[in-house]
Amino acid sequence: MKTTPTLRSPSAAVPAAALTMLTLLTGCATSNEASPGGSGGAAGVTDDAVKVGGVLTVTSATGYSTGGAELGAKARFARANAEGGVHGRKIEFIGVEDDGMTPDKGAAAARKLVQKEKVFALVPVSAPQFGGAEFLERQRVPWLGWATGPFWCGKRSAFGFNGCLAPSPGHGTQTWWGNQIAAQLGGARGRSVWVQATDSSASKYGVQTISRSFTAAGFALAGSSAALPAQSPPQDWSPYVNKIMKSAGGKAPDVVVSVMAGGKFNSGLYAALKKAGYKGLITDATSYDPHVLRDPQTTRALDGVYAAPQFEPYESDAPEVARMKADVRKAGGADAVLDQHVATGYWTADVFLKMLEKAGRDLTRESFFAAAENFSYDNRGFGRVRFPSGKTEPNGCGALVRLRDGKFVVAQNLRCFTNTTL
């Protein structure tokens, strides 16, 4: 039977969506050097091309990588170019810089792209500790990507393809994750949830937003913890697991949510929970990754876990997804790995193209900002995006995918829900 995602109407507060687990506070780049072309110039724009490049965490000490976003963006730009570009201009995509999950390297990468490569915009940007945010804001250079950290939010230059995923208190925050898990369980009434993070300021912030998502959906909060060391998994998981197993009035909670980035953290926690006899539902934002299937031990640890991507899963038969997969395989070959970062890069590029289209033929950074700051776009591949509301709130859309017997299966198709106040 054909499955297509359901989009709900946004509230006056606007869209909602949000991961958070990856949210890590960034250091600021410090530079007073002028941007080529100035705030209203057409740096990176010629009569027949628009030049862009991105910044990703391709490598990191923890093994976390968003490198697949480069292929996703390349694939979407390739199709746009084959169709004639935007207003007669092709997209000159020069690839990405690797920030190594280090703020200083991210700041240097942003400066290189703007000052040496003279790009018009940074697309895609997906780096949990990106250090170039303040530099790009000062230089009025647009940057688009997966807005997983607070350094994205409230800036004129920054545009998350699914909004601001780390809203400040008093703004709208997502409820989709809690609501999708509630739908999977047949309701949240009488059920409890534990939220697990690492000991970092961003991960602790993630506990707030994710906890709010589940309580807004009707779950009781059994508790949360950000006591896990952020740099490497513990040798002994028992103190953390014992606390979880007694958190719901002496019993285990119905749901355990991980807001931790990195397969070693999640696979270690899940294996320890299962060994302790945990029978409830486990969910996270990062385990929808075909790379995990290469390691039998990790696959066993993640078996049965519900991942929560913010796009319609690859296993769906929605036409938007079929087109994305065809584009990616054309650009990367039949064996291209379809991970969630490929999708975030693809949908980021897609949003950028729509903004360019709206900006018109007379393209400058200021004309781009004028178009992008009052922007609305719906797509069943990732839900929706709205600006200016997307500067302070997420888009409210997400899905569930379960790993079962070595295969990913759609548990809940992409749906959009109303935000609640953080």
Beta strands, then each sheet from edge to edge (+ up, - down):
strand 1: 49-56
strand 2: 90-98
strand 3: 121-126
strand 4: 143-145
strand 5: 158-160
strand 6: 172-173
strand 7: 192-198
strand 8: 220-228
strand 9: 255-258
strand 10: 281-284
strand 11: 306-307
strand 12: 375-379
strand 13: 383-387
strand 14: 397-404
strand 15: 407-416
strand 16: 420-421
sheet 1: 2+ 1+ 3+ 4+ 5+
sheet 2: 6+ 16-
sheet 3: 8+ 7+ 9+ 10+ 11+ 14- 15+
sheet 4: 12+ 13-
end
